[in-house]
Amino acid sequence: MTKSLKRIHQVKVSLSQEELESLDKIAESMSSNRSTVMRYLLNTYCLRRKQLEETYKENLITNSMEED
């Protein structure tokens, strides 16, 4: 997860009842709160996306080398 930074931006999100219940369940299971869970999910998504992009690039290089 990212370092703790000064948070100066706010985002308002509208959720369905089902989404809110899911968020609350996750927060409870993490002994956390909604805001922290939302940041965690965002950071986890960004990290995973970066990992997938790096793996994709590595595979392109490997496949290119194998074709030569």
Secondary structure, 3 states (H helix, E strand, C coil): CCCCCCCCCCCCCCCCHHHHHHHHHHHHHCCCCHHHHHHHHHHHHHHHHHHHHHHHHHHHHHHHHHHC
